[in-house]
Amino acid sequence: MSIAENYQRIRKEVPEHVSIVVAAKTRIVAELSEIIDAGATDIGENYVQEAESMHGQLGEKAQKVRWHLIGPLQKNKINKALPIFDIIQTIGDYEIAENIDKKVGRAGKKIVPVCIEINIGSEFTKYGVKPEFESIEELIRRISDNLKYLKVVGLMTMGPRVGDPEDSRKYFRKTKEVFERIKTLNLPRVEMEVLSMGMSNSYEVAIQEGSNLVRIGTSIFGERKY
């Protein structure tokens, strides 16, 4: 199957209410162009520099999709990231949120949608907020109380990398529980709309546990070639 056919097959299998973010790390412009022509609506990039290059090469076609930052954002890359990305899925601490907020006005944007990234498996190698409700609530309240230009629209988690997708289920379920609890807080500029969970090996389980946005790369493009 071509990558376009892979995307369209997965799109038919995935419920309509679930967004598919095409994870584009290391992919080339011809592949992304084909995916956009196949009907993709959302592209996810891990690195600002890679996204900037891809955005430029795609030209007008880049405007046909929403761009998601799905990797951690470094402070020195914020100014470059803001004109490219429509949503930043990887806010894991207040410092980066505050730095983004300070620079949003200069980029000519009014509100930047963000997701809070939860390190749901408490892995030392993973970025994100500790999977304790108090820590997550504290970060979201600080953003809501103090930052003018950020709007928290949901939660994102990577989940531990495991061989059996079933082993991820408990982590996705826990993230969904946090998502629902945050909804009840009714905080200003906090609207729990996006629950970003699940990748190529685990998206089916994630959807069963409430995910409404999945990040898929390998199942569409095949294994990465570095």
N, C-alpha and C positions, 0 to 999 in steps of 0.2 A: 504493500500500500504506500501511496505517496503521503507526505506529511499533511497535505490538505485533506486527504481522505481519512487519515488518522484523526485529525481534529474534528471533522464532520461526524465521524462515527462516535467519538466520545461525546460530542455535543448532543447527539440524539439519545445517548444512553443516560446522560445527566439530566435531572429534572430542570424544567425551564427556569425555576426561581433561583437556581444555583449559577452564579457567574463562574466562568472559566478564565483564569488569568494564565496566559501562555508564558511559562517561565523561559526566558530567552537567553539566559546566561551562556556565553561562548558561541551563540548562534550567529550566522552570517545574514547579511541584508537580504539576499535572495530568499532565504528560508522565511524570514519575517514577512517579506512582501507576499509570498505565497500564502502564508497563514492569514494575513489580513484580507487577501482576495477570497479566501475560503470562508470568510465570515467572522473571524475572530474580532472581538470587541475590546479586549483587555490584554495588555502586554505587561509582563513583570520583568524588571531588571534588578540584578543584585548590586551592580556597580554604576556609580554616577557617570564615570568616564565612558564606559561602554554604552550606556544609554544615550549620552550626548552624541557620540559618534553615530549610533544607529539612527537616532532621530534626524540627524543631518542628512544621512545617506538616503533615508526613506522619503525625504522631502514632504510634499503635500500629503502623501499617504500616511505619514505619522499622525496627522490630525484626525484620522478616521477612528482611532482607538484611544482608550484611556490608558495612561501610563502609571504603573504602580511601582514604587520602590519596595522591593521585598528583601533587601539586604540592609545591614546597619548603615546609618548615615554618619560620616565623620564631619566634625565641625567645619573643617576647611573646605568641605564640598557643598555646604548648604546653598551658597549663592548660585552655584551651577545647577543644583538639583531643583530649585524652586521653579524655574521656567519650564522644566521638562515634565515633572511628575504631577499627576492629578491627585494622587493620594500617596501618603507615606505610611506604610504598614508596620513600621519597625521602631516605634517609640518605646524605649525600654527604661528610660530614666528621665528625671526632670531637667537635668542639665541640657540634654540635647533638645528637649521640647522648648525650653526657654531660649536657647540660641536660635532655633528656627523662628520662633515668634518675633524676635528682635529684627530679623532680616526679611520677614514677609512683606512689610510695607515697602521696602526699597525695591522689591521685585515686582511691584505693581499688582499684587494679589490682595484680595480682601480676607478670605478665609481659606485655610489649608486643612482638608480632611485628613485625619490621622487615625491609625489603629494603635492600640497598646499591645506590644509584643510580650507574651508571657512565656517564660522558660518553664513550661509545665512539668518537665521531667527533672528539674533542678540539676541540669547537666553543667559541669564546670566549663565545658567548651562552647556552650551556647549563650547567646545574648538574650536579655529579656528580664522582666520583673520576676521576682520570686513568686512561686505559685501559692502565695498566701493571700487570702481575700483582703486582709488589712493593708498589705503593701500595695496591692493593685488599687484599692479604693483610695488610699492616701495619694498616690500619683495622679489619679484621675481628678480628685478634688483639688489638688494644687494647680493642675492645668486649668480646670474650670474656674477657680477663684482668681487666678493671677494672670493668665495669658489671654490676650485679646484676639489673636488671629488664628488660633488652632481650634478645630472642632473635632472632638473625639467621636468617631462614627462606628467604632467596633473594637474587636479583639482579634489578635493574630497569634497563632502558635505554630512552631515547627513540629513539636512532638518528638520524642526520642526516635532515632533511626533504628528500626527493628526489622527483622526478617519477616515475621508474621504480622500482617496488618491488624489482626485481632488483638495483638498485644498493645496496639495504640488506642484501642477503644476507651479504656478507662481514663486516659489523658484527655481525649476529646470530650468525653462526658463531663469531666471536671471543669474544662474550659467553658463548656456550654452553661454549666451551673453558675459560674462566675458571671458570664454574659447576662444571664437572666437576673441575677441579683443587682448588677450595676444598673440595669434598666429601671429598677424600682426606686432608685435614688433621685430621679428627676432633677438632675443637675443642669445648670445653664451650659449651653454649647456641648452637651453630651447626649448623643442620640445613638443608641445601640442598634445599628442597622446591619453591620457587616460582621460575620463570624468566619474568619479566614482560617480554615483548617483543612489539611489533607493535601498530599502531593501524589505523584504517579503511583506509588505503591500502596497508598492508604486512602485515596480520596473517596472510595466507595463506603468504607467504614465511617469516615468523617461525615459524609452526607447523612448517613443513618443516624449519626449522633448530633445532627443539627447544623452542620456547616452549610453556609450559603455562598461561599466563595472558595474555590479550590485552585491550587497553583500547580499546573501540570506542564512538564517539559519533556522528560524522557519518553513517556507514552505517546507523545506526538512526534518528536524528532528522532527518537532512538537514543542510544547512549552517546554521551558527550565525547568529543574528540579534542583532547587538550594539546 
